Each structure stands twice: as C-alpha cells, then as structure tokens.
Amino acid sequence: MNFKKILMVIFMILGLGLAAGCGGSAASPTPAKSTAQQQASLSGKKVLIAYFSWSGNTKAAAEKIQGLTGGDIYRIEAADPYPGEYDATTDRAKQEQKDNARPAIAGKADLSKYDVIMVGYPIWWYQEPMIIDTFLESGDFSGKTIVPFCTSGGSSIDKSIEHMKTVVKGASFAQGFRYDGNDKEMNQWLNSLGLLKK
C-alpha cells in the first residue's frame, strides 16, 4: 500500500469518527446536580434532624449536626424500647430485618414545616434499622429532601440509601454521609450541601 492510500484510509477513519461524535442522542443521561446547584437548593431551608440511636453514637452525631446546621432535632424512639443488652438487641434487630418488620414509634414528628429531613441511624448488617423504615413510611415526605447519615466503623451507607429509596415516596435524596468520628469530614459534607449555618 502506497503513502497516498494510507493517508486516504486515515482520513476516512477520522471522518467517520467525527460524524459519529456529532450525532447527538436523545437518551443521553441528565447530569447530576453540581455541588453549587445542590448548595443553592438546600441553603436557607428549614432542617429537621431525625435520628435513631441505640448505643448513643448516632445521638452524638445528630447533636453535632444540629450544632453545625442550627436545625431542629427529633429522636426516633421505639414504642417497645430495645433492650439495653447487646445480645438481646441483636436478636431482636435480626428478627425484625428477617421479617421486614415495622417497629412502632413512640410519638410522631411534625414534618410539615421542614424542607430538609436529615435521617440518622446506625448501620445494622449493612442496612438501616427497620424502625427507620417505619419513620419513612409514617410521614408525608412529598417535595422534601432526605439527607441520610449513619454511624458505622466500616460499613458503607450506600446499601441503606438504596433500600430507603424503595421505602419512601415523593422525596428526593441528597448525598449521604457515614460518620466515623471525623469531624472535619462532617463539616466538609455539610458545607457541600449548603447546610452549615452562617
């Protein structure tokens, strides 16, 4: 093959590549909100920090978040309190997960005056405790933004968020956060959402 033919083949390949690149697709995905867009959408909104805590770790995280955001706080408590002993709580929690149970909540939060609901919980076997699902199913989250946060030594928050999205109706979800004691990361996360109080 001579030099002219080689050049012709190269130009043909380049021409086909450019033509394919110019053809747009109607099915192209919508880009995710940028950090600036997310900040603008959550900044200045009325915030409720609702949390469930058994050992006290999630309570401590929720109180730190309250101090940083200025939001209101609500503790999700079981109508039938969980035992104080670890083994007994583990047995009950595993059974609730196996049964896809909805443990009753003592009291009810008024969600109507809030735009952003931050939902905190420990990770139990890669998932949120079933009482969190009770909370999500018992209120009207239409048009609200849910911001999940969890306490965990190593398990990711991702599986619990995916499950929560199948439980709650009418809400959007913002970026979640796993708190492992790193306050700097907590600050960065809240700042990225536009939730740090001025």
N, C-alpha and C positions, 0 to 999 in steps of 0.2 A: 504494500500500500504506500503510495507516494505522499509527500508532505501536504499537498492540496487536499487530498481525500481525508487525511487525518484531521485537518482543520475544519472541513465541512462536517464531519461526524461530531466534533466537539461543539461547533456552533448549533447543530441540530439538537444535541442533548441539552445545551444551555437554553435554547429557545423553548423546548418542551417544559423544562423546569420552571421557567418564568411564567409561561402560560398557566401551568397548574397552580402556581403560587398566587396568581391574580384572581383566580376563580374563588369567590367567597362561598361560605356555606351557611345556609340559614339555620343550621342546627348547632352552630358553634356555641359553647357554653358561656353563660353570663359570668363575667369576672367577679370574684369575691370582693366584698367591700374592703377598701383600703383602711389602714389604721386611722387616717384622718377622717374618713367618712364615718367610721364606727364611733370615733370620739364625738363627732358632731351630733350623731344620732342619740348618744346616751348622756352627753354632758347636759347638766341642768335638769335632769329628770328626777322624779321622786322615787327613792330607792327603799325597798324593804329587804332586809337580810333575814331570811327564814332558814333555820338550821335544826338538824337533829344531831344530838351528841350523846354517846353512851359513856365514854371514858373521860370526857372533858376536853379532849384535843380539838374537836370541831367547835366547841363553845369558845375556846380561847382564840381560834382563828376568826370566828364570826365577830367576836368583840374587837379584834384588831381591825377587821374590815370596817366595822361600824365607826371606829375612831378615825379612820382614814377617809371615809366617804361621807360621814355625817348622816347616813341612812338610819331608818328605824330598824329595830331588831325584834324578832319573834322566834321563840323556841318551840319547835315541833315536839310534842310530848305524847307518848302512848297513853291511851285511856287505861290500859292494863300495863303498868310500868314494867320495863325489862328488869330482870333480876340483877342484883349487884354483883353476883359471882360470874366470872368469865365463862366457865364451862356451861352453866345453865343458860346464859345469854347466847352462847354459840349454838347450843342445841336448838333453842327457840328460833334464832335467826335462820339457821339452815333449813328448818322445817317450813318457815314462812316462805323462804325462797323456793323450796321444792313445791309448795302448794300454790305458788303465785298469789299469796295471801295479801290482804289489805288491812293491816292492823288499824284499829280505830284510833283516832287522835282525840286527845283531851282539849276541848275548846276549838275555836275556828278563827283564822286570821281574816281580817277585812282587807281584801286585795284591791278594792275598787279605787282607792286613792293613789295607787302606785303604778308607775310606768315600767319600772325595772324590778324584778324579783330575783334576788341572789339566793340560790338554794345550796345550802351546805350540808355535808354528810360525810361519815367515814366510808371508806371502801370496804365492803364485806364480800369476799370471794369475787372480786373483780366487778362488783355491781353496787349500786346504791341500796341501802336497806329498804325493805318493802314499804315501810312507813312513809318514805319519800314518795312512792307511787300513790299512796293514799292521799297525801297532801296535793300532789299534782292533779289528781282526778276530782278532788273535792272543791276546787275553786274555779272561777272563771278567769282564764288566762288570755282571753281574746285580745289581740292587739298589744300584748305585753312582751317584754324581752326578758327571757330567763338567762341568768348568768350562773352557771354551776361552779361550785368549788368543793373540793374534797380534801380530807386529811388521809394520808397514806404514807407509809415508809418507803414503798417501792412500786405499788400497783398503779397503773395509768388510770386517768379519769375517762379515757376515750370510750370504753365499752359501756360505762354507766350512762354517758351522754347519749350514745346511740339508742340505748334502751329507753331512756327518758323521753326521747323524741317520739317514740311509738305510744307513749302513755298520755302525754299532754296534748291538748287540741288548741289550735288557734294562736299559739305563741311562736315567736322567733327565738333562736338561741344565739347568744354571743359566746365568744371564746371562753372556755372553762379553764380552771386552774387547779393544780394539785399542790397543796401546801404541805411542805415537809420541814417547816421551821425556818425557811429562808425568807426573812422579812424584806430583803432587797428585791427579790423576785416578785413578791406580793405587790410591792409598790409599783414596780415596772408594769405588772399586769393591769392593775387598776388605772394607772396613768394611760396605758394603751387603749383602754376603753373609755377614757374621759370621765372616770368616776371619782378621781381624787378630789376632795373638797378644796376649794380655792382658799 
